[in-house]
Amino acid sequence: MSDPIIASKSPLAVEVEAGKTVYWCSCGRSAKQPFCDGSHKGTEFAPIAHTPETSGTVYFCGCKHSKTAPLCDGSHTKL
């Protein structure tokens, strides 16, 4: 598997709504970071669905290397 493109070396804060599914970009190619816009087509990457249980601020991974994807785990500090 090839490495994803690093879209950001910091987490991306987004206000989410409980129960509303969003699709996180795992390839780093999307122009709508941190969400998928279909730019992964033709690659081995696929978006990851995230359905929050509560509304509020969520910190999505921007570097695409998080072990807890789609959420940030601090991996960007080691890049």
N, C-alpha and C positions, 0 to 999 in steps of 0.2 A: 504494500500500500504506500502510495506517495504521501508526502507531507502536505498538510493544508497550508494555504496562504495565511500569514498573520495579518489579520485585519486591523488589530489594535493591540498595543502592549499594555492595555489596562482594561478592566471590566467595563461593560456598557450597562449603565443604570437605565432601567425601563419600568414604567408604571404598568402593572398587569392587573387584570380583572379575574377574580376567582371563577374557576370553571371554564374560562375562555382559552381554548388551545391556541398556542402560537407555534411556529416552526422555526427553529434556530438553524442558522446556516453553519454547516460543519466544514465546508470547503474553504471559506474565506473569500470567495469570489463575488458574493452578493453586493450589489450597490445599496441594499436596504439593511445594512448591518444593524443589529445582530440577526435579523430575520432573513429567511430564504426568499430569493426572487427567481429561482430556477436556473441560476448560473452554473449549478453543479452538473447539469446535463452533459453526458459524454465523459464524466469522470466516475471514479468509484465511490464518491461521496454521496450522501443522502441527508436531507434535513432531519432533525430530531424534534419530535413533538414534545411540548411542555405544557401541561395543564396545571396552573397553580391552584392550590387549595384555598388560599386567601388572597385578597386584593392588597396591593402595595408595591413597593419598589423591589425589583429583583435585579441582581447583578449577573448578567450573562457574560460568558467567556468571550473575549475579543481575540485572544491569541490562537484559539482553536486547539489548544493542547491540554485543556483541563481534563483531569481524570473523573470529574463529576459533571461532565457536559450534560446539559447545556449551561450549567451554572459555573461561575468562576471558582477555582480552588487555589488561586495564587500562582499557578504555573507560569504566568507571564513574568514573574520576578526571576525566573531561572533561565530565561531566553537570552 
